[in-house]
Amino acid sequence: MASDRPLRPAHLIGAEEIHTDPVPKKSSSASAGKLRLPRRRPLREGTLAAFSRALSVARRAARRAHEDPVAAVHDFRKALRRSRAVVALLAPTLGKTATRGLLGHLQAAFRETSAFRDADILLQTLRSVPAVPEDDLARHAIEVALELEQRRTRVETSETLTRSLRSLAALPAAMDVLLDAAFSAADLERGLDRSRRREREALQKARESGTEEALHEWRKRIKELRYQMELLASTGSRELKKREKTLGQLAQDLGNVTDLVVLKREIARREEEGSVPRAPALVDRLRRLAFQRSGALLERGAGLFEEDLKLFARRVMGERG
């Protein structure tokens, strides 16, 4: 997501406050596809099974795309995020070349579905934003345009998901070959330490630059770390499950801000094309909403868990038992 204007902390926006409820996330069967790492299985075998299971969820989602395309895309993308998080966790063991290859296939399939996701989420986001009376006519035209886009993409969903699956079919077997036979808990800790450092670096850049692009990058790192914690917390302590839940809520709140930013950019793009009327008051409302919420989330992220990065990974592994 390209940057266009800095995202400032909430206290710099001005006296006016804007309140809206976050965009409701569609409920789905993806909760049944959570990453799990059973204690009773050898660590390497359990990790491979978690990766393979996530891709199985993606396959099931693709098969039911003709019945419920919205839920299918949601579940498909969430399953791919979980698969990517596992690969990122294993990166120090797999090495750069293998990691890049596995992620390349997963990212290509993920990108194929971006238009479908946007068509649904942008419409939900627009409807969640309070009305701006001076832009009522323009807003209606934008809503109609997004509805037409949603209908068009739904027709193509099943074919696209099926096509995307072809590039993923061989990944479980490839992971089995690539993952070292001596894979251990120490390797998991190294991977978790790497992810935590990447998240902290992304947060620092987002706070320093204040750009939409940097905020989006931090959100990706938070989601990645969240799914890794989901894997480790599946049979872990209550404290570890609480950490995973904290990350999950932060990731969802960041997603709501990202949706506002993407909607703002999509409206601007369509205005430039001349396909929708100009809606300056609506675009400004979206900008200020994103500014306000991003500032609060950056502050929340700064105090997230331990400051000592090494201590974080060590403690999580200890809480897993």
N, C-alpha and C positions, 0 to 999 in steps of 0.2 A: 504494500500500500504506500504510495508516494506521499510525500509531505507537502503541505501548502502553507500552513500557518502554524506558529508555535502554540502549544497547549500550555496555558499559564495556570498556576495554582489558583484555587477558588477565590482566595482573598484579594486577588488582583483584578477580578472581573468587575467589581463595582458593587453598589449597594443592592441592586436588584437580585433577588433569588428566584430560581425557577425550580419547580418541583414537578416531577412526573414519576409514575411508577415505572420500574424497569420493564423491558419487553418480556412478556412471559415466554419461557422456553417450552417448546413442545414436548409433552411427555412421550416416552417411547420405550420400547423393549430393550434399549441399549443398556439399561441398568442391569439386565441379565448378562451382559457381556463384559462386566468389570474384570480387570486384571486380577488374577489370583496366583499365589505362589505357595502351594501347600508345603507344610513342614515335613510330611511323611515321605515325600518323594525326593530323590537326589536333586540337589540344587540346579545342576545343568539341565536335567530332564524337566524339572518344573518350569524353568525359565523358557525352554523351547516350547513347552506345552502352552504357556501363557501367550507367547507370540503367535503360535498356530491358532489358538482359540480366538484371538482378536480378529484374525483374517477370516475365520469361519463365520463370525458375526457379520462381517462385510459381505460374505457370500450370501448369507440368508437374507440380508437386507436387499441385495440386488434382485433376488428371486421374487420378492414380493413388491417390487417397484410398481407394477401395473395395478396393484390393489390400493396402495397408499403411497404415492410418490413422495410426499412431503416427509413422512416418517422414515421412508426408505433412505432418502438422501441424508437425513439427520443421523440415522444409525450407521450408515456406510461411512460417513466422514468421521464420526466419533470413533469407530473401530479402527480407522486408519491412523487417527491421532494416537490411539493407544499403541498400535503397532510401531509407529515412529518413536514413541517414548521409550519402548523397550530397546529398540536399536540404539537410541542415543545413550541409554543407560549402559549398554554393552560396548560402546564405542572404544574405550581404552583397551579392551580385550580384543575386539575385532580388528582394530587398526583402521587407518584413514581410508584406504582403498575399498575395503569390504563395507565399511560404514557408508561411504559415499554411494556405492553401488546399490545397497539395499534401500537407502533413503531416496535415491533417485527414482526407483520404481514406485515407491509409496507416494512420493510427492507428485509424480506425473498423474497417478490415478486420482489423487486428491484434487489437483487442479482441474481435472475434467469435470468435476461436479460443482465448481465455484459458482457458475451462472445459476444453477438450480437453487443453491443455498441462498444466494443474494436475492433472487426473485421472491422468495418467501419471506426472508427476514426483513428486507427493506420495506415491504408492505406492512408487516407487523410494526416495525419501528415508526413509520410515518403515522400510523393510527394511534400510537402511544403518546405522540407529542401533542400538547395542548394546541387548540386552534389559534391561528393568527388571523383575525378577521380581515385585515387588509389584503391578505393573500388567499382568501377563500376560493376564488375561481381558479387561480393557478394551482392551489393544492388539490382541488378536485381533478384537474387535468392530469396532474402528476400521479394521483392515485389510480386513475383509469389506465394510464400508461403502464404502471407497475402491475396492475391486474392482468393486462394483456400479455405482458412479459411472463408472468407466472403461468398463465394458461399455455403459452407456447412451449415453455421449458418442460412442463409436466408431460407433454406428449412425447418428448425425447428422453425422458428420464430412464426408462427401462433399458433401452438400447445402449445408452451411454454407460450405465453402471455395469452392464454385462460386458461391454467392450473393455472397460477399465479392469475388470477381474482377470482378464487373460494375462495381463502383465504381472499379476500377483500370484498366480497359481504355483510357481516354482519357488517362491520365497521361503516357505517353511523348510523344504529340503536343503536349500542353499544355506540357511542359517545353521542347520544341523552340521553341515560340512565346515562352515566357517568358525563356529564357536569352539574354542579350545576344550579338549577333553578334561583338562585340569581346572576348568572354571570353578571359582570358589567364592565364598562370602567376601573375601578381600577384594575381588574384582568388582563385586557389586558396590562395595564401599567406594572404590575409586571412581566408578561411574557416577554415583550419587554426588560425590565431592565435585566432580567436573560439572554436573548439571547445576548445582548450587552456585558455583563460581560464575557460570554463564548467566544465570539469572541475576546475580548481583551486578555484574558488568552491564547487563542490559538496563537494569534499573538506574544505575548511575548515569548512563547516557540519556535515558529518558528524562531524568531530573535536570541534567545540565542543559540539554538542548531544547526540551519542551516541545519537540515536534511530534506530529501524529505518527510518523514512520517509526520513531524511537519507542513511542508508547506501544505500538502494535508489536514491535519486536520483543518488548518486555512481556507483553501478554503471551506470546508464543512460548517464551521460556517458562513462564508461570504454569501454563497448561502442561508443558512437557514434564516439569517437576511434579506437578499434581498427579499425573498418571503413574509416574514412577513410585510415588508415595502410596498410591492406591495398590500397586503390585506388592510392595513391601508390607503394607498395613493389613493385607488380606487375612493374615493369621497373627498379627502383631498385637501390641498392648493397646489399652484404651487411649493412652496418651498419643500413640502413633496414629490411631484412627482420628483423633481430634486434630492433629496436624494436617492430615489429608483433607479433612472437612474444611479447615481454614483456608487451605490453598484452593479448594474447589469453589468456595464462595467468592474468593478474590478473582479467580479466573472468570466466573460468571459475570461479576460486576464489571470487569474490564471488557468482556465481550459486549455488554450493553453500550459502553462508551464507543467501542469500535463500530458498532452498528450505526450509531449516530453520525460518526465521521464518514463512513462509507455512504450513507444516505445523502449527506451533504454534498459529497463529491459526485455522486450519481446525478443528483438534481442539477448541479453546475454543468456536468457534461451534457446533459440533455438540453439545458438552456443554450449552451454554445451551439449545439446542433440545430436549434430552433424547433425541436420536437415537442417542447412544453413551454408554457409562458414563464416569464421570469417571476420569481418569488423571493425577493430580497429579504422580507421580514421573516419568512420561514427559514431561509438559509441562515440568517443571523441567529435565530432561536436555536437551531441545531448546533451552531458553532459555540454559543454560550453554554448550552447544556453540556457539551463535550468538555469545554474548558473547566466548568464547575466540578464535574464529577472526576475528571482526570486528576485534578489537584488533590482531592481527598484520597484517591486511590494510591497515588504516589507516596503520600505521607503514611498510609497504611502499610504499604510495601516496605518502607524504610525500616519499620520496627518489627518485621516479620522474623520470628524465630531468633536463633543465636547469631551474634555478630561474628563469632569465630567460625569460619567456614569449615575448618577441619572438625571442630567439635560437633557441628550439625550432622555430618555424615556418620561420625562415630556414634553419636547418641541415637540416631535413627536405627542403625544396625543393632545397637544394644536393646532398643525398645522392641525390635522385631523378635529378639530372643534366639 
